[in-house]
Amino acid sequence: MPADWKGRLTEIDPRDREAIPFPRPETEAATAADVAEIDRMQEILFAQGRHALLVVLQGPDTSGKDGTVRHVSDR
């Protein structure tokens, strides 16, 4: 979600397949910026060689956890 969003999660309909109350182009741009920042931070962690990162993915069956792990680890 954009950093300046002041809404509440209760305002989002959980049945909404889009699940994001923002226009698609804005959401894709925000996601791309987040990915770039994560890549930058990962490079710093790797270069320092002193820290580890634990990522916990939680979701019901068929929520895409395995695909996410495969996508991230293929980078």
One Martini backbone bead per residue (centre of mass of N, CA, C, O) as a GRO file, in nm:
protein
   75
    1MET     BB    1   0.100   0.034   0.017
    2PRO     BB    2   0.087   0.339   0.035
    3ALA     BB    3   0.231   0.547   0.266
    4ASP     BB    4  -0.031   0.762   0.254
    5TRP     BB    5  -0.229   0.567   0.361
    6LYS     BB    6  -0.540   0.612   0.578
    7GLY     BB    7  -0.672   0.358   0.601
    8ARG     BB    8  -0.857   0.058   0.654
    9LEU     BB    9  -0.884  -0.279   0.646
   10THR     BB   10  -1.203  -0.274   0.682
   11GLU     BB   11  -1.243  -0.136   0.387
   12ILE     BB   12  -1.168  -0.417   0.278
   13ASP     BB   13  -1.281  -0.656   0.071
   14PRO     BB   14  -1.213  -0.996   0.096
   15ARG     BB   15  -1.370  -1.069  -0.188
   16ASP     BB   16  -1.173  -0.907  -0.340
   17ARG     BB   17  -0.963  -0.993  -0.602
   18GLU     BB   18  -0.777  -0.745  -0.596
   19ALA     BB   19  -0.715  -0.628  -0.285
   20ILE     BB   20  -0.681  -0.328  -0.409
   21PRO     BB   21  -0.761   0.029  -0.365
   22PHE     BB   22  -0.592   0.068  -0.639
   23PRO     BB   23  -0.455   0.137  -0.910
   24ARG     BB   24  -0.265  -0.060  -1.099
   25PRO     BB   25  -0.027   0.132  -1.173
   26GLU     BB   26   0.030   0.218  -0.881
   27THR     BB   27   0.084  -0.065  -0.770
   28GLU     BB   28   0.317  -0.143  -0.963
   29ALA     BB   29   0.505   0.090  -0.882
   30ALA     BB   30   0.523   0.020  -0.579
   31THR     BB   31   0.631  -0.266  -0.617
   32ALA     BB   32   0.890  -0.191  -0.773
   33ALA     BB   33   1.008  -0.019  -0.544
   34ASP     BB   34   1.019  -0.246  -0.334
   35VAL     BB   35   1.203  -0.438  -0.493
   36ALA     BB   36   1.443  -0.244  -0.517
   37GLU     BB   37   1.490  -0.216  -0.211
   38ILE     BB   38   1.534  -0.514  -0.149
   39ASP     BB   39   1.776  -0.550  -0.336
   40ARG     BB   40   1.957  -0.342  -0.196
   41MET     BB   41   1.955  -0.474   0.087
   42GLN     BB   42   2.063  -0.751  -0.001
   43GLU     BB   43   2.338  -0.653  -0.098
   44ILE     BB   44   2.432  -0.550   0.175
   45LEU     BB   45   2.408  -0.812   0.337
   46PHE     BB   46   2.597  -0.979   0.156
   47ALA     BB   47   2.852  -0.796   0.173
   48GLN     BB   48   2.888  -0.818   0.485
   49GLY     BB   49   2.843  -1.122   0.606
   50ARG     BB   50   2.669  -1.091   0.911
   51HIS     BB   51   2.378  -1.154   0.807
   52ALA     BB   52   2.044  -1.262   0.845
   53LEU     BB   53   1.736  -1.387   0.685
   54LEU     BB   54   1.395  -1.415   0.786
   55VAL     BB   55   1.121  -1.560   0.611
   56VAL     BB   56   0.767  -1.547   0.661
   57LEU     BB   57   0.517  -1.751   0.521
   58GLN     BB   58   0.164  -1.689   0.529
   59GLY     BB   59  -0.086  -1.933   0.430
   60PRO     BB   60  -0.289  -2.091   0.259
   61ASP     BB   61  -0.360  -2.307   0.060
   62THR     BB   62  -0.288  -2.188  -0.255
   63SER     BB   63  -0.130  -1.888  -0.202
   64GLY     BB   64   0.192  -1.899  -0.319
   65LYS     BB   65   0.449  -1.979  -0.156
   66ASP     BB   66   0.617  -2.157  -0.348
   67GLY     BB   67   0.635  -1.951  -0.581
   68THR     BB   68   0.780  -1.736  -0.421
   69VAL     BB   69   1.032  -1.893  -0.352
   70ARG     BB   70   1.116  -1.955  -0.641
   71HIS     BB   71   1.134  -1.664  -0.743
   72VAL     BB   72   1.342  -1.558  -0.534
   73SER     BB   73   1.567  -1.793  -0.570
   74ASP     BB   74   1.616  -1.723  -0.891
   75ARG     BB   75   1.781  -1.440  -0.863
   0.00000   0.00000   0.00000
